[in-house]
């Protein structure tokens, strides 16, 4: 995952509600899977394992966020456990097939949650976050990107 993509995720996470957080975790998981596949193609086993480890961290976060007051949580738990097993198999045997199967499952869940996001009217999970304003200004020969954020960040001395 590129540094630019990480910054985009940080900004999205700071403004996301509960449903958007799940969508973001799914997207991060899928990116780490793609990165793992690319590392395996290059025979970079160290990077391959690191990307699988990060994908599993996303999956662990999704598992921990399950609300077992709802019956559907058990189904999601079963899926997440199955995907974890697939990732372990991919890591041990250095295979792409388990990664592809994991990607297929999470992609479907991601699509479903993307459709649910507009229905979730709750506020952001994180409060007291930094507000960032960004814009472009056009010069005679170039384009300037400018950002302005509150340096106070909610703390007063």
C-alpha positions, 0 to 999 in steps of 0.5 A: 500500500502506498503512502498516499493510499495510507493517508487517504485511509487515515482521513477517511477513518477519521470521518467514518461512521460504523458502516463506513469503517467496515467498508474501509477495513474491507478495502484495506484487506483487499489491497493487502491481498493484491500486494501479497499476490504481487510480492509472490509473483516477484518471489519476495517471500518476506513482503508476501508474509508481511502483506498477509499479516496485515490482511489478517490484522484487518480481518482481526479488527473486523472479527473484534467489531462483531456485535453478537447481539445479532444472529448474523454475527455468527455467520460473519464470524464463520466467514472470517475464521474460514478466510483466516484459514485460507490466509494461513494456507496461502502463507504456509504453501505460498499459493495464490488460490487461497488468496483469490478465494478470500478476495472473492468472499470479501469483495462480495461483502464489500459490495453489500456494505457499500450499498448499506452505507447511505442508510447509516445516518450515525455520526463519525466513530471518532470525535475531536478529529482534525479538520482538513481543508484541501484545494487546488490553486492554478498558477500561470505555469503550474498547479499548487495543492494546498491544505489547511488544518487546525493545528490546535487539534482540540488541545488548549494550554 
